[in-house]
């Protein structure tokens, strides 16, 4: 297979676009006091960095791209300190093609919850019923009142994850007290209703005003049944990944509160050590998977760096953030192998290929 056209264009432009990289100076003291590049708003301009500049193993690029294409990938993007190192599209996809984020978009809801809390509109330790009213579940009132916004963020509501995908009261059945059981559950979407109620705006407007427009994202929330799913481009999701990598700050503006974000990308409860606030965490001693109560005694993705955290969506939508390697990586497309809810064997195989390239 030849390099995808976009990659050929990228390499042809490297000497032109990256010539100013030596003049970059730190924007601020964000993470590890590094110089993080932020692409300008409302522009296709995005500075690049070459594989040779990073001293990566360039002979491993083509095997990585071949593997991605064979695994039903639509797009793949690698940022180093915010600059594009790899940008590849397959199967007719392009930089302007929207794709669904699936559950990788849960982390957008996490971010908005933190923003709303920082504005004093809500407290994640409040009861969800303070914003949703009583009767939003089929649980007894005293059990429903145990469920806080934080329980929704951490997937520990105690509601029955086998009662259907919907989030109407009849689908939200009591199974255990909030905080005593971890289960990957669509009930998280109620946080969008909570944020909308607390802000006095509809969900999409508040999202656009407080996050999307501030970092130059594109895309829209598309209602599908009971769920609002975010559709966006690869570059747009890379902007969000970069924001998170930069501790929630875009250039000089703190958008997601740093303390909240730090909590979001660390263990949020003691039931699934590999789960924060809808971010999956590597490097922990055990993990649990969607639709399972089995605890696996291993780290989430053994081939990935221990400090990596990830937004993982159905059929292998991925945002990987790796502070130690200064990387943000996006993968969008169809399922690499079988359909899945979040994590799959593809994650570990993909990281084997990425490691070969990045040494």
Secondary structure, DSSP 8 states (H G I E B T S, - for coil): ----HHHHHHHHHHHHHGGGGGG---SSSHHHH-------TT-----B--TTTTT--THHHHHHHHHHHHTTEEEEEEEETTEEEEEEE-TT--TT--EE-GGGGHHHHHHHHHHHHHTTS--TTSBTHHHH-TTSSSS-HHHHTT-BHHHHHHT---B-TTS-S--SGGG--B-S-TTS-----GGGGHHHHHHHHHHTS-HHHHHIIIIIHHHT---EEEEETTEEEEEE-HHHHHHHHHHHHTTTEETTEE-S-HHHHHHHTS--SSS-TTBSSS-EESS-S-B--TT----BSS-S-TTS-TT-EEEEETTTEEEEEEGGGTEEEEEEES-SSS--SS--HHHHHHHHHHHHHH-
